[in-house]
Amino acid sequence: MIHLTNFKALLAKNESETIQTAIEELTLSDLPTGECLIKVHYSSVNYKDALATKKGGGVVRNYPMIPGIDLSGEIVSSTDANFNIGDKVLVTGYQLGTAHFGGFSEYACVPSKWIVPLPTGLTLKEAMIIGTAGFTAALSIHTLEQNPLTVTDSILVTGATGGVGSMAIAMLNKLGYQQITAASRKATASTDYLHNIGATTVTTPAELQLEKIKPLEKQLWQGIIDPVGGHGLTQWLAQLSYGGTLALSGNTGGLHFDSTVLPFILRGIHLTGIDSVSCPMALRKSLWNRLATTMKPDHLEMMIDNEITLNELPTAFNKILSGEMTGRTLVRIH
C-alpha cells in the first residue's frame, strides 16, 4: 500500500431536504474495498453524475457517495496479479459512482474485475474524452451492426449535441457512414459543430415531427441511435426501415412512449436497450480496442466542451441538467 495521509474528493451527502456536495479530504481508510488502488488522472461529466447530486435523482440509494461513473488513471497498489503498479487503466460502468465511490476523487479503490487495461492507441485523457458516453455510443453502433447495415444507409442520431449523441456521430463518420442525420434541440446554435464531427444533415426533432403519427410511416432510417427516449420513440419506430434497429440508451426525454406491434411484425424492426453499466467484460474490452483504433474519432480534442477541476463540478452538473452542455466535459484530477 502506498504511503498517503489524505487526498481530495467531491463528496455528496444527503441533508434531508437536498443533496449537498463539497470537496473534502479523505484517507485511504475511507475508500471501499477493492483489489486495486488507482491514482485517478481524469474523469468526465455524465448525466447520471449530475443526477447523483440531485434529490430524487434515482441513481444513488445510499449516501455519502463520491460520484463519477468513469475514470482513467494508473495502478498504485494491487493484490491482483493481473494488474501491476504503474499499469494505465480505465473503469466505466458497474457500480462506480452510484453504489461504490467513483471517479471524482484523487484516488479510487475498485474491484479488479471492473478494470480495463488502457488500450494501445489511447491516452488517459483521450479515454475520458470518450468516457462512459463514448462507450455507450460504441455499444449502440455495435448493436446496429448486428443487423444488415451498409455505409450508405441512413442513420438518425437524436440528442446529437450531448455526450452519447456527439460521440456516436463522430464514430459513425470515422467508420465511413455517409448519411448521418443529427437531431438536436440546439441544432441551430450547433450546426457547425455537428457538421465538423461528421453529421451530413443537421435538424431538430421539431422539424422532423409529423403532423399525425401513424403506426407505420414512410421508411426513413435503417438505424437510429437514441439517448433521449420518451415520446419521440413513437415517431422513430414508425419510420424505421424494414429490418432496421433502434438502439435506446437514455431517458432524458421521459420514461414513457406509445407504440403498436405493427412496426415489429410488419417490418421486422428491432428495439434494443443499451446497457453500458453491466456490459460483459469480453465485449467491453473488444469495444475499447475499437475505440482506440477503427472507431476512434479523428479530432477528439474538438469534442471537449470544457476541461474542469473538482471544484468546478457543481457548475457542470447544473449545465448538463439544464441541457446546456455540448459535447464532453472532461474532469482533470491529477
C-alpha positions as CSV (number, residue, x, y, z in Angstrom):
1,M,0.0,0.0,0.0
2,I,1.3,3.5,-0.8
3,H,2.0,6.0,1.9
4,L,-0.7,8.6,1.7
5,T,-2.1,10.7,4.5
6,N,-5.1,12.3,2.7
7,F,-6.5,13.2,-0.6
8,K,-9.3,15.3,-2.1
9,A,-12.7,14.1,-3.4
10,L,-16.1,15.5,-4.2
11,L,-18.4,14.0,-1.6
12,A,-22.2,14.1,-1.9
13,K,-24.2,13.9,1.3
14,N,-28.0,13.5,1.9
15,E,-29.0,16.5,4.1
16,S,-32.7,15.6,4.3
17,E,-34.0,18.4,2.0
18,T,-31.2,18.4,-0.5
19,I,-28.0,16.6,-1.6
20,Q,-25.1,18.7,-0.6
21,T,-21.7,18.4,-2.4
22,A,-18.3,19.6,-1.1
23,I,-14.6,18.9,-1.7
24,E,-13.4,17.0,1.3
25,E,-10.2,15.5,2.5
26,L,-10.3,11.7,2.9
27,T,-7.9,9.0,3.8
28,L,-7.5,5.6,2.2
29,S,-9.5,4.0,5.0
30,D,-12.5,6.0,3.8
31,L,-12.5,4.2,0.5
32,P,-14.5,1.0,-0.2
33,T,-12.7,-2.3,-0.6
34,G,-11.2,-3.5,-3.9
35,E,-8.1,-5.2,-5.2
36,C,-6.7,-2.2,-7.0
37,L,-6.0,1.3,-5.8
38,I,-5.9,3.8,-8.7
39,K,-4.4,7.3,-8.9
40,V,-7.1,9.0,-10.9
41,H,-5.9,11.3,-13.7
42,Y,-9.2,12.0,-15.5
43,S,-13.0,11.5,-15.2
44,S,-15.8,13.1,-17.1
45,V,-19.3,14.6,-16.5
46,N,-22.3,12.5,-17.4
47,Y,-26.0,13.0,-16.9
48,K,-26.0,10.2,-14.3
49,D,-23.3,12.0,-12.3
50,A,-25.5,15.1,-12.1
51,L,-28.5,13.0,-11.0
52,A,-26.3,11.6,-8.2
53,T,-26.2,15.1,-6.7
54,K,-29.9,15.9,-7.1
55,K,-32.5,15.0,-4.6
56,G,-34.7,12.2,-6.0
57,G,-32.2,11.7,-8.9
58,G,-32.8,7.9,-8.5
59,V,-29.3,6.7,-9.2
60,V,-27.8,6.6,-5.7
61,R,-29.5,4.8,-2.9
62,N,-27.1,5.3,-0.1
63,Y,-25.1,8.5,0.8
64,P,-22.4,9.7,1.3
65,M,-21.2,9.0,-2.2
66,I,-18.3,10.1,-4.4
67,P,-20.0,10.4,-7.8
68,G,-18.2,9.9,-11.1
69,I,-19.2,6.9,-13.2
70,D,-15.9,6.7,-15.1
71,L,-12.2,7.2,-14.5
72,S,-8.8,6.7,-16.0
73,G,-5.5,6.5,-14.2
74,E,-2.7,4.3,-13.0
75,I,-2.5,1.5,-10.6
76,V,-0.6,2.4,-7.4
77,S,-1.4,-0.7,-5.4
78,S,-2.7,-4.1,-6.4
79,T,-3.4,-7.5,-4.8
80,D,-4.4,-9.0,-8.2
81,A,-1.5,-10.5,-10.2
82,N,-3.2,-9.3,-13.4
83,F,-2.5,-5.7,-12.5
84,N,0.8,-4.2,-11.6
85,I,1.9,-0.9,-10.1
86,G,2.2,1.7,-13.0
87,D,-0.4,0.0,-15.2
88,K,-2.6,2.5,-17.0
89,V,-6.3,1.6,-16.8
90,L,-9.8,2.8,-17.2
91,V,-13.1,2.0,-15.4
92,T,-16.6,2.6,-16.6
93,G,-20.0,1.3,-15.5
94,Y,-20.7,-1.3,-12.9
95,Q,-21.5,0.4,-9.6
96,L,-18.8,3.1,-9.9
97,G,-20.1,6.4,-8.7
98,T,-23.6,5.1,-7.8
99,A,-23.1,2.4,-5.2
100,H,-19.3,2.4,-5.0
101,F,-17.1,5.5,-4.5
102,G,-16.4,6.8,-8.0
103,G,-14.1,8.9,-10.2
104,F,-14.4,12.4,-8.8
105,S,-11.6,11.7,-6.4
106,E,-7.8,11.8,-6.5
107,Y,-7.7,8.1,-5.6
108,A,-10.2,5.3,-6.2
109,C,-10.2,1.7,-4.9
110,V,-12.1,-0.7,-7.1
111,P,-12.6,-4.4,-7.8
112,S,-10.1,-5.6,-10.4
113,K,-12.9,-7.3,-12.4
114,W,-14.2,-3.8,-13.3
115,I,-10.9,-2.7,-14.8
116,V,-10.0,-2.4,-18.5
117,P,-6.3,-2.0,-19.3
118,L,-5.8,1.1,-21.3
119,P,-5.6,0.0,-25.0
120,T,-2.7,1.0,-27.2
121,G,-3.7,4.0,-29.2
122,L,-5.4,5.9,-26.3
123,T,-4.0,8.2,-23.7
124,L,-5.6,8.5,-20.3
125,K,-7.0,11.9,-21.3
126,E,-8.5,10.5,-24.6
127,A,-10.1,7.6,-22.7
128,M,-12.1,10.1,-20.7
129,I,-12.9,12.4,-23.6
130,I,-14.6,9.2,-24.8
131,G,-15.7,8.0,-21.3
132,T,-19.0,6.4,-20.5
133,A,-20.8,8.5,-23.1
134,G,-18.5,7.3,-25.9
135,F,-18.6,3.7,-24.7
136,T,-22.4,3.9,-24.8
137,A,-22.2,5.3,-28.3
138,A,-19.8,2.5,-29.4
139,L,-22.1,-0.1,-27.9
140,S,-25.1,1.4,-29.7
141,I,-23.2,1.3,-33.0
142,H,-22.2,-2.3,-32.3
143,T,-25.9,-3.1,-31.8
144,L,-26.8,-1.5,-35.1
145,E,-24.1,-3.6,-36.8
146,Q,-25.7,-6.9,-35.7
147,N,-28.4,-6.4,-38.4
148,P,-27.7,-5.7,-42.1
149,L,-26.2,-2.2,-42.3
150,T,-24.1,-0.6,-45.0
151,V,-22.2,2.7,-45.1
152,T,-24.8,4.2,-47.4
153,D,-27.8,3.5,-45.1
154,S,-29.5,6.5,-43.5
155,I,-28.8,6.7,-39.7
156,L,-30.5,9.1,-37.3
157,V,-28.8,10.2,-34.1
158,T,-31.0,12.0,-31.5
159,G,-29.7,14.2,-28.7
160,A,-26.9,14.9,-31.1
161,T,-25.1,17.6,-29.1
162,G,-25.0,15.6,-26.0
163,G,-22.2,13.2,-25.0
164,V,-23.6,10.0,-26.4
165,G,-25.0,11.7,-29.5
166,S,-22.0,13.6,-30.5
167,M,-19.7,10.7,-29.9
168,A,-21.9,8.4,-32.0
169,I,-21.8,10.9,-34.9
170,A,-18.0,11.1,-34.7
171,M,-17.6,7.4,-34.6
172,L,-20.1,6.7,-37.4
173,N,-18.2,9.2,-39.5
174,K,-14.9,7.5,-38.7
175,L,-16.4,4.2,-39.8
176,G,-17.3,5.7,-43.1
177,Y,-21.1,6.1,-42.8
178,Q,-22.3,8.6,-45.4
179,Q,-25.8,9.6,-44.3
180,I,-25.8,10.7,-40.7
181,T,-28.7,12.9,-39.6
182,A,-28.1,14.8,-36.3
183,A,-31.3,15.8,-34.5
184,S,-30.9,18.2,-31.5
185,R,-33.0,20.9,-29.9
186,K,-29.8,23.0,-30.1
187,A,-29.2,22.3,-33.8
188,T,-29.3,25.9,-34.9
189,A,-26.6,27.0,-32.4
190,S,-24.5,23.9,-33.0
191,T,-24.8,23.3,-36.8
192,D,-21.1,23.9,-37.5
193,Y,-20.0,21.7,-34.6
194,L,-22.2,18.8,-35.7
195,H,-21.1,19.1,-39.3
196,N,-17.5,19.2,-38.2
197,I,-17.7,16.0,-36.2
198,G,-19.4,14.1,-39.1
199,A,-23.1,14.9,-39.5
200,T,-24.3,15.1,-43.1
201,T,-27.6,16.6,-42.1
202,V,-28.5,18.7,-39.1
203,T,-32.0,19.3,-37.9
204,T,-34.3,19.5,-34.9
205,P,-36.8,17.0,-33.5
206,A,-39.5,19.6,-34.2
207,E,-38.5,19.8,-37.9
208,L,-38.8,16.0,-38.1
209,Q,-42.1,15.9,-36.2
210,L,-45.0,14.5,-38.3
211,E,-48.4,16.2,-38.1
212,K,-50.1,13.0,-37.2
213,I,-48.2,9.9,-36.2
214,K,-49.5,6.6,-37.5
215,P,-48.2,3.1,-36.6
216,L,-46.4,2.9,-39.9
217,E,-44.8,5.9,-41.6
218,K,-42.5,6.4,-44.5
219,Q,-39.4,4.3,-44.0
220,L,-36.5,6.8,-43.5
221,W,-33.9,5.2,-41.2
222,Q,-32.1,1.9,-41.3
223,G,-30.6,2.7,-37.9
224,I,-31.4,5.1,-35.0
225,I,-29.2,5.9,-32.0
226,D,-31.5,7.4,-29.4
227,P,-30.0,8.5,-26.0
228,V,-33.2,10.6,-25.3
229,G,-36.2,8.2,-25.1
230,G,-39.6,9.5,-24.3
231,H,-42.5,10.1,-26.7
232,G,-40.2,10.7,-29.6
233,L,-39.7,6.9,-29.8
234,T,-43.3,6.6,-31.1
235,Q,-42.3,8.5,-34.3
236,W,-38.9,6.9,-34.7
237,L,-40.2,3.4,-34.5
238,A,-42.8,4.1,-37.1
239,Q,-40.1,5.4,-39.5
240,L,-37.6,2.6,-39.2
241,S,-36.9,0.8,-42.4
242,Y,-37.6,-2.9,-42.8
243,G,-35.2,-4.8,-40.5
244,G,-33.9,-1.6,-39.0
245,T,-32.7,-1.2,-35.5
246,L,-33.2,1.5,-32.8
247,A,-30.6,1.5,-30.0
248,L,-32.1,3.1,-27.0
249,S,-29.7,4.3,-24.2
250,G,-31.3,7.1,-22.3
251,N,-34.4,8.7,-20.8
252,T,-33.8,12.4,-20.7
253,G,-37.0,12.8,-22.8
254,G,-39.1,10.8,-20.4
255,L,-39.8,7.2,-19.3
256,H,-42.9,6.5,-21.4
257,F,-43.8,6.3,-25.1
258,D,-46.7,4.9,-27.1
259,S,-46.5,2.4,-30.0
260,T,-48.1,-0.6,-31.5
261,V,-46.9,-4.1,-32.5
262,L,-47.2,-3.2,-36.2
263,P,-43.6,-1.9,-36.9
264,F,-42.3,-5.1,-35.3
265,I,-44.5,-7.7,-37.0
266,L,-44.8,-6.0,-40.4
267,R,-41.3,-4.5,-40.8
268,G,-39.3,-6.8,-38.6
269,I,-37.7,-3.9,-36.8
270,H,-35.6,-4.1,-33.6
271,L,-35.8,-2.0,-30.5
272,T,-32.7,-2.8,-28.4
273,G,-31.9,-1.4,-25.0
274,I,-28.2,-0.3,-24.5
275,D,-26.8,-1.2,-21.0
276,S,-23.3,0.1,-20.7
277,V,-23.3,-0.5,-16.9
278,S,-23.2,-4.3,-16.9
279,C,-21.8,-4.9,-20.4
280,P,-19.8,-8.2,-20.3
281,M,-16.1,-7.7,-19.9
282,A,-15.2,-9.5,-23.1
283,L,-17.3,-7.2,-25.2
284,R,-16.3,-4.2,-23.1
285,K,-12.6,-4.8,-23.9
286,S,-13.3,-5.5,-27.6
287,L,-15.2,-2.2,-28.0
288,W,-12.4,-0.2,-26.1
289,N,-9.9,-1.7,-28.6
290,R,-12.1,-0.5,-31.4
291,L,-12.3,2.9,-29.7
292,A,-8.5,3.0,-29.8
293,T,-8.3,2.2,-33.5
294,T,-11.0,2.0,-36.2
295,M,-13.7,3.7,-34.2
296,K,-11.6,6.5,-32.6
297,P,-12.8,9.9,-33.8
298,D,-10.1,11.9,-35.7
299,H,-10.4,15.1,-33.6
300,L,-11.2,14.1,-30.1
301,E,-9.9,17.3,-28.6
302,M,-12.5,19.2,-30.6
303,M,-15.3,17.4,-28.7
304,I,-14.3,18.8,-25.3
305,D,-16.8,21.4,-24.3
306,N,-14.8,22.2,-21.2
307,E,-12.0,20.9,-19.1
308,I,-12.6,21.4,-15.4
309,T,-11.3,20.6,-11.9
310,L,-13.1,19.0,-9.0
311,N,-14.0,22.5,-7.7
312,E,-15.9,23.3,-10.9
313,L,-18.1,20.2,-10.9
314,P,-21.3,21.8,-9.3
315,T,-21.4,24.3,-12.2
316,A,-21.1,21.5,-14.7
317,F,-23.9,19.5,-13.0
318,N,-26.2,22.4,-13.4
319,K,-25.2,22.9,-17.0
320,I,-25.9,19.3,-18.0
321,L,-29.2,19.1,-16.1
322,S,-30.4,22.2,-17.9
323,G,-29.5,20.8,-21.3
324,E,-26.8,23.5,-22.0
325,M,-23.8,21.2,-22.4
326,T,-22.5,20.5,-25.9
327,G,-20.0,17.6,-26.4
328,R,-17.9,16.4,-23.5
329,T,-16.8,17.9,-20.2
330,L,-13.5,16.5,-19.0
331,V,-12.5,16.5,-15.3
332,R,-8.8,16.8,-14.7
333,I,-7.9,15.2,-11.4
334,H,-4.1,14.9,-11.5
